[in-house]
Amino acid sequence: MKIEFCGAAQTVTGSQHLLSVGDKRVLLDCGLFQGRREEANRINREFIFDPASVDSVILSHAHIDHSGNLPSLVKRGFKGMIFATPPTRDLCAIMLADSASIQFKDATHLAKHKGQNIEPLYTAEDVAETMSRFVTIPYHYEFEPVEGVNATFYDAGHLLGSAITSVHATHRGKTSRICFTGDVGRYNRPVLADPECPPDEFDVILTESTYGGRSHETEHDLEGKLLEIINHTIERHGKLIIPAFSVGRTQEIVYYLNNLANKERLPNIPIYVDSPLAISATHVFRLHPECYDSETRLLMLSDPIPFDFKGLHYVREVAESKRINAMKRPCVIIAGSGMCESGRVLHHLMHNVGKRNTTVLFLGFNAEHTLGRRLADGMKKVRIMGDEYIVRAHIEKLSGLSAHADHGELLAFLDKFKRTADQRIFLVHGELSAQEAFKSALKDTGRPFVENPAKGTVVEL
């Protein structure tokens, strides 16, 4: 038995880890790599394994950096089944279709305006074939993705339907117990239930490390900080642009705004969720109250629709999106994508990032070499859709809204796991500096076997 680290190894995107048990191969996640356009295009088109040799996929959650290259896997010969929770399957149905659409539109734009001919990674037909391969498994139900491998999903608390996977793999009479955390959420967050700790003893833990060495700002008065940023933008007679992942982060920020509206603290300005994907995702959220925490269920007794309030406008049509850019009055624009690599947020930034009365608010992590990272790091010149823009907008951050556990929260989460004398921990989904900080902290807690493998590393179990 062995694990090959094929993506999200010393980086945070493109999650892919290949588990081999005898002649059976199970892929844990199949995400898109996000970063420099040319580099991302090359990496996403080249698997370091033969897709046709993979027997099944276990998918931790629907975020594109974990699910977004599934249609490429299918296009290149994968014939097996994809195991995921019911909400993950429902979100993937809209997210993968949206990804195919964005790729087509980007390719069309580059061909028309830049003379670049780039074939989309995959098409809507590839997405349809991919969705036909999904098998949905609820939390806490054991399933067998291939012979000799048994797996169980537990709630990761990161995104609707996100899962921590417990895997028991048996070959030639020997069993390895493996935990794949996917992305770990946070305790006492709005909307979703808290992360669960699987009850098993594990020989191997593959854990995310996104915020290794870093702590989120305190939870105290996040609504107040958000309100302060809105009011300052109004005073400057500008627009507040919030790049947000359409699935998860958008619903959470709308939940906070809904709370402010219920308390009659929200200013009377229009708030636009400019993302067809976010609209569809919000409908999926409404279909899965089984994933909510008790606080949200209680709120829904008095406020049955916590993702809607007076002054909130969901924008689906392109023409309406363009009208927002022409507006002169202050407003809030929530648009995808969260790392500013695609979607309608690019057009809002093109029209507004050069204005001193604009505010751009980042809610979470931006991967290296993304436009979001360059803006968040304070770069004064950026390229958007091939053109250069001078940045005069105010840049704000609210990391306390991140859906990822920070350094201390992740340590506390892993401390709940039962320890074994030779338990091995592999750090994935984190930049090298973050992993080194987290690796050091884990060793300080008495865990001697901690590694952060590079892409292509093969580990025998």
SEVEXPA-489340 format. One line per 10 residues: their letters; for each residue x, y, z of C-alpha. Coordinates in Angstrom, 3 decimals. Each point is the difference from the previous one (the first is absolute). Example, Ala and Ser with C-alpha at 12.3 -4.5 7.8 and 13.67 -1.06 7.14 Angstrom:
BEGIN
AS) 12.300/-4.500/7.800; 1.370/3.440/-0.660;
This chain:
BEGIN
MKIEFCGAAQ) 0.000/0.000/0.000; 1.185/3.511/-0.783; -1.089/3.627/-0.329; 1.234/2.272/-2.787; -0.370/3.747/0.564; -1.110/1.380/-3.361; -1.286/3.486/0.853; -0.413/2.504/2.852; 3.491/-1.142/1.068; 1.862/3.003/1.446;
TVTGSQHLLS) -2.692/2.184/-1.538; -3.689/0.597/0.747; -1.685/-0.803/-3.304; -0.564/-2.992/-2.248; -0.702/-2.575/2.714; 0.780/-3.550/-1.249; 1.351/-2.960/1.990; 0.135/-3.495/-1.493; -0.446/-3.006/2.308; 1.120/-3.348/-1.439;
VGDKRVLLDC) -1.151/-3.207/1.693; 1.351/-2.976/-1.899; -1.138/0.536/-3.583; -2.843/2.359/1.028; 0.403/3.784/-0.131; -2.157/2.545/1.829; 0.448/3.718/-0.648; -0.664/2.315/2.937; -1.306/3.231/-1.608; 0.627/1.257/-3.522;
GLFQGRREEA) 0.303/3.773/0.222; 1.002/2.775/-2.368; 3.346/1.693/0.541; -0.422/3.786/0.251; 2.805/2.477/-0.594; 1.850/1.532/-2.952; -2.140/-0.555/-3.073; 2.599/-1.827/-2.109; 1.246/-2.121/2.892; -3.535/-0.902/1.099;
NRINREFIFD) -0.988/-0.891/-3.549; 2.986/-2.340/-0.335; -0.424/-1.684/3.407; -3.742/-0.533/-0.409; 0.481/-1.684/-3.367; 2.751/-2.382/1.177; -0.761/-2.702/2.580; 3.073/-1.683/1.502; -1.893/-3.308/-0.145; -2.111/-1.687/-2.655;
PASVDSVILS) -3.658/1.037/0.622; -1.175/-3.266/-1.549; 1.874/-1.937/2.707; -2.047/1.568/2.830; -2.812/-2.217/1.288; -1.952/2.511/2.100; 0.075/3.499/1.470; -0.815/1.093/3.546; -0.883/3.697/-0.008; 0.347/2.034/3.204;
HAHIDHSGNL) -2.077/2.993/-1.125; -1.146/2.076/-2.943; 2.449/2.916/-0.011; 1.629/0.233/-3.422; 3.536/-0.526/1.340; -1.228/-3.410/1.178; -2.573/-0.993/-2.657; 0.638/2.188/-3.035; 2.112/-2.390/-2.095; -2.347/-2.982/0.254;
PSLVKRGFKG) -1.330/0.599/-3.534; 3.589/-0.062/-1.326; 0.522/-3.313/1.799; -3.110/-1.413/-1.677; 0.940/1.527/-3.369; 3.382/-1.743/0.174; -1.297/-3.490/0.699; -1.247/-0.361/3.595; -2.879/-2.499/0.035; -0.669/-0.449/3.726;
MIFATPPTRD) -2.394/1.520/2.527; 0.360/3.204/2.027; -1.036/-0.275/3.666; -1.180/3.141/1.805; -2.639/1.228/2.444; -3.414/1.016/-1.439; 0.610/3.772/0.426; 3.426/-0.329/-1.646; -1.547/-1.717/-3.008; -2.705/2.699/-0.282;
LCAIMLADSA) 2.563/2.811/0.225; 2.302/-1.678/-2.531; -2.860/-0.166/-2.492; -0.133/3.800/-0.145; 3.672/0.768/0.700; 1.484/-2.237/-2.682; -2.501/1.261/-2.565; 0.944/3.557/0.978; 3.697/-0.859/-0.298; -0.516/-1.332/-3.530;
SIQFKDATHL) -1.935/3.142/-0.918; 2.711/2.310/1.384; 2.701/-1.884/-1.890; -1.968/0.334/-3.238; -0.602/3.728/0.528; 3.633/0.662/0.963; 1.220/-1.873/-3.075; -2.405/1.990/-2.187; 1.140/3.301/1.555; 3.704/-0.806/-0.442;
AKHKGQNIEP) -0.535/-1.068/-3.593; -2.009/3.125/-0.834; 2.021/2.648/1.827; 3.504/-1.503/0.345; 0.287/-2.323/-2.968; 0.692/-2.944/2.315; -1.576/-3.341/-0.860; -0.428/-2.066/3.165; -2.171/-3.107/0.089; -2.164/-0.225/3.152;
LYTAEDVAET) 1.046/-2.762/2.373; -3.396/-1.607/-0.344; -3.497/0.594/-1.317; -3.554/-0.182/1.317; -0.212/-3.505/-1.508; 3.008/-1.091/2.068; -1.697/1.399/3.120; -3.209/-1.916/-0.774; 1.964/-3.246/-0.334; 1.800/0.772/3.273;
MSRFVTIPYH) -3.239/0.576/1.904; -1.326/-3.380/-1.169; 2.836/-1.639/1.951; -0.877/1.434/3.427; -1.107/-2.290/2.829; -1.298/1.847/3.064; 0.754/-1.240/3.513; -1.315/1.758/3.156; 2.206/0.674/3.003; 0.760/-3.001/2.277;
YEFEPVEGVN) -0.922/-2.689/-2.572; 2.785/-2.395/-0.991; 0.550/-0.592/-3.727; 2.421/-2.007/-2.164; 1.493/2.088/-2.865; 2.069/-3.008/-1.135; 0.485/-3.533/1.281; 2.139/0.010/3.135; -0.696/3.629/0.866; -2.717/1.177/2.387;
ATFYDAGHLL) -0.682/3.683/0.615; -2.255/2.205/2.139; -0.752/3.728/-0.265; -0.083/2.356/3.004; -1.022/3.662/-0.036; 2.991/2.310/-0.614; -1.960/3.193/0.769; 1.760/1.842/-2.847; -2.662/0.123/-2.726; -3.474/-1.404/-0.440;
GSAITSVHAT) 0.585/-3.755/-0.323; 3.756/0.143/0.627; 1.410/-3.246/1.352; 2.860/-1.405/2.016; 0.565/-3.522/-1.324; 0.971/-3.019/2.084; 1.499/-2.725/-2.200; 0.828/-3.583/0.980; 2.067/-1.634/-2.759; 0.806/-3.715/0.194;
HRGKTSRICF) 2.498/-1.877/-2.188; 1.495/-3.446/0.604; -1.430/-0.148/3.483; 1.373/3.382/1.138; -2.159/3.069/0.599; 1.054/3.644/-0.127; -2.298/2.542/1.649; 0.154/3.331/-1.809; -1.715/3.317/0.680; -0.304/2.640/-2.716;
TGDVGRYNRP) -1.222/3.245/1.554; -0.751/1.885/-3.211; -0.419/3.606/1.139; -0.776/0.373/3.706; -2.567/2.580/1.079; -0.284/1.941/3.229; -1.959/-0.371/3.204; -2.848/2.329/0.942; -0.403/1.389/-3.510; -3.338/1.094/-1.460;
VLADPECPPD) -2.160/-2.262/-2.187; 2.000/-3.262/-0.005; 0.478/-2.623/2.695; 3.396/-0.304/1.722; 2.715/-2.347/-1.332; -0.192/-3.588/1.226; 2.931/-2.092/1.164; -0.205/-3.594/-1.309; 0.084/-2.562/2.844; 2.609/-2.288/-1.620;
EFDVILTEST) 3.677/-0.410/0.800; 1.939/0.986/-3.113; 3.392/-1.143/-1.225; 0.118/2.873/-2.509; -1.601/3.458/0.006; -0.010/2.235/-3.082; -0.875/3.428/1.310; -0.375/3.407/-1.558; 2.362/2.720/1.232; -1.250/3.159/-1.734;
YGGRSHETEH) 0.402/2.306/2.986; 3.032/-1.609/1.609; 1.849/2.598/2.060; -2.839/2.514/-0.231; -2.996/0.892/2.132; -3.278/1.532/-1.073; -1.103/3.219/1.592; -2.343/-0.569/2.909; -3.624/-0.775/-0.678; -1.102/2.883/2.213;
DLEGKLLEII) -2.140/2.543/-1.853; 0.717/-1.162/-3.539; -3.358/1.472/-0.910; 1.152/3.288/1.485; 3.191/0.017/-2.085; -1.970/-0.828/-3.126; -2.435/2.822/0.771; 2.906/2.408/0.547; 1.457/-0.820/-3.419; -3.407/0.516/-1.634;
NHTIERHGKL) -0.472/3.369/1.720; 3.482/1.214/-0.993; -0.737/-0.923/-3.615; -3.247/1.958/0.149; 1.844/3.026/1.411; 2.310/-0.110/-3.020; -3.036/-0.317/-2.329; 1.553/-3.144/-1.449; -0.641/-3.680/-0.538; 0.957/-2.898/2.240;
IIPAFSVGRT) 1.087/-2.991/-2.083; 0.176/-3.319/1.824; 1.641/-2.817/-1.992; -1.579/-3.127/1.458; -0.227/-3.642/-0.894; -3.501/-0.475/-1.336; -0.481/-3.118/2.090; 0.433/0.319/3.746; 1.618/3.389/0.493; -2.773/1.925/-1.788;
QEIVYYLNNL) -2.693/-1.674/2.072; 1.914/0.757/3.200; 0.503/3.700/-0.751; -3.684/0.283/-0.963; -0.873/-1.663/3.317; 1.962/2.694/1.882; -1.633/2.764/-2.028; -3.391/-1.568/0.678; 0.741/0.155/3.738; 0.879/3.700/-0.311;
ANKERLPNIP) -3.234/0.575/-1.908; -2.021/-1.827/2.672; 1.601/2.282/2.619; -0.803/3.060/-2.175; 3.709/0.938/-0.102; 0.584/-0.485/-3.725; 0.134/3.265/-2.010; -2.622/0.522/-2.682; 2.172/-0.731/-3.036; -0.415/-2.655/-2.682;
IYVDSPLAIS) 1.931/-3.238/0.494; 0.554/-2.141/-3.070; 0.932/-3.654/-0.121; 1.265/0.055/-3.573; 0.461/-3.677/-0.701; -2.374/-2.436/-1.701; 1.951/-2.803/1.678; -0.538/1.521/3.456; -3.736/0.226/-0.700; -0.150/-3.686/-0.930;
ATHVFRLHPE) 2.228/-0.939/2.948; -2.262/1.867/2.423; -2.910/-2.109/-1.244; 2.068/-3.124/0.763; 0.728/1.331/3.493; -3.745/0.308/0.590; -0.427/-3.675/-0.995; 2.366/-1.306/2.693; -0.987/1.245/3.470; 1.409/-3.272/1.392;
CYDSETRLLM) 3.439/1.645/-0.318; -0.930/3.102/2.010; 1.002/0.635/3.583; -2.609/0.381/2.752; 0.324/3.800/0.007; -0.989/0.252/-3.659; -2.901/-2.412/0.451; -1.227/2.129/2.905; 0.344/3.189/-2.061; -2.085/-1.535/-2.773;
LSDPIPFDFK) -2.975/-0.226/2.360; -0.249/3.805/-0.087; 1.857/0.650/-3.277; -0.775/-2.884/-2.392; 2.286/1.398/-2.725; 3.314/1.067/1.630; 1.537/0.622/-3.436; -2.329/2.833/-0.991; -0.980/3.417/1.333; -1.227/3.398/-1.177;
GLHYVREVAE) 2.573/1.702/-2.219; 1.687/-3.254/-1.087; -0.067/-0.681/-3.735; 1.074/-3.244/-1.631; 1.319/0.771/-3.492; -0.133/-2.665/-2.681; -0.132/1.908/-3.304; 3.150/1.493/-1.577; -1.834/3.207/-0.936; -0.908/0.650/3.643;
SKRINAMKRP) 3.585/-0.690/1.054; 1.199/2.633/-2.481; -2.504/2.519/1.370; 1.594/-0.349/3.460; 3.290/1.247/-1.432; -1.759/3.036/-1.442; -1.570/0.930/3.354; 1.301/3.114/1.751; -1.497/-0.593/3.459; 1.669/-2.094/2.739;
CVIIAGSGMC) -0.734/-3.707/0.023; 1.396/-3.358/1.071; 0.924/-2.530/-2.693; 0.634/-3.639/0.968; 1.359/-1.873/-3.015; 2.067/-3.073/-0.842; 2.593/-1.201/-0.094; 1.540/0.299/3.438; 3.594/0.081/-1.317; -0.951/2.347/-2.884;
ESGRVLHHLM) 1.128/-2.486/-2.631; -3.268/-0.151/-1.943; -3.629/1.032/0.079; -1.820/3.308/0.198; 2.192/1.468/2.727; 2.658/0.575/-2.665; -2.245/2.438/-1.860; -0.882/1.877/3.187; 3.692/0.290/0.837; 0.833/1.204/-3.509;
HNVGKRNTTV) -2.520/2.837/0.369; 0.731/0.932/3.613; 3.433/-1.080/1.274; 1.536/3.246/-1.267; -2.419/2.204/1.978; 0.970/1.374/3.410; -3.554/-0.310/1.350; -0.147/-3.746/-0.705; 0.558/-2.566/2.741; 0.948/-3.622/-0.736;
LFLGFNAEHT) -0.627/-2.338/2.931; 1.631/-3.443/0.148; -1.609/-2.570/2.283; 2.505/-2.847/-0.054; 3.053/-1.639/-1.503; 1.371/0.877/-3.445; 2.428/-2.447/-1.596; 3.389/1.053/-1.312; 0.102/1.621/-3.441; -3.746/0.754/-0.055;
LGRRLADGMK) -1.384/3.488/-0.634; -1.613/-0.100/3.443; 3.384/-0.640/1.618; 1.621/2.869/-1.912; -2.735/2.423/1.042; -0.043/-1.224/3.612; 3.799/0.398/0.166; -0.322/3.648/-1.027; 1.365/-0.045/-3.533; -0.587/3.357/-1.706;
KVRIMGDEYI) -0.150/-1.342/-3.550; -1.850/-3.143/-1.023; -1.010/-1.675/-3.236; -3.665/-0.874/-0.490; -1.070/-1.909/-3.109; 3.322/0.902/-1.616; -0.105/3.767/0.665; 1.919/1.940/2.662; -1.805/2.044/2.677; 1.293/2.358/2.681;
VRAHIEKLSG) -1.447/-0.901/3.411; -1.362/3.000/1.897; -2.780/-1.852/1.828; 0.096/-0.569/3.767; 0.848/-3.646/0.774; -1.552/-1.553/3.113; 0.159/-3.511/1.477; -2.244/-1.926/2.369; 1.783/-3.314/0.522; -2.350/-0.760/2.889;
LSAHADHGEL) -2.557/-0.985/-2.625; 2.245/-2.740/-1.361; -1.562/-3.459/-0.210; 3.384/-1.638/0.725; 1.197/-0.847/3.502; 3.006/2.143/0.917; 3.243/-1.224/1.597; -1.346/-0.322/3.538; -3.395/-1.348/-1.060; 1.590/-2.678/-2.169;
LAFLDKFKRT) 2.355/-1.031/2.810; -2.985/-0.269/2.351; -1.910/-2.040/-2.573; 2.850/-2.473/-0.538; 0.477/-0.268/3.755; -3.429/-1.674/0.154; 1.284/-2.925/-2.086; 1.085/-3.184/1.732; 3.777/-0.364/-0.193; 2.013/-3.076/-0.837;
ADQRIFLVHG) 3.717/-0.468/0.609; 0.963/0.115/-3.685; -2.802/2.193/-1.364; 1.136/1.928/-3.094; -1.357/3.429/-0.929; 0.330/1.396/-3.508; -0.627/3.709/-0.514; -1.754/0.927/-3.247; -1.939/3.005/-1.302; 2.391/2.624/1.338;
ELSAQEAFKS) 2.843/2.168/-1.224; 3.456/-1.173/1.050; 0.530/2.743/2.614; -3.350/-0.772/1.614; 0.753/-3.717/0.027; 3.399/0.473/1.601; -1.542/2.071/2.804; -2.765/-2.540/0.543; 2.405/-2.945/-0.201; 2.150/1.543/2.730;
ALKDTGRPFV) -3.044/0.589/2.206; -1.220/-3.582/-0.426; 3.416/-1.385/0.947; -0.044/2.201/3.090; -3.181/-1.840/1.054; 1.856/-3.328/-0.058; -0.796/-1.164/-3.536; 3.359/-1.119/-1.450; -1.161/-1.183/-3.427; -1.154/3.102/-1.878;
ENPAKGTVVE) 0.815/0.573/-3.685; -0.965/2.490/-2.695; 0.506/-1.926/-3.251; 0.747/1.676/-3.325; -2.060/-0.690/-3.116; 0.815/-3.453/-1.370; 1.139/-1.422/3.350; -1.013/-3.659/0.481; -0.324/-1.325/3.544; -0.208/-3.719/0.791;
L) -2.494/-0.896/2.730;
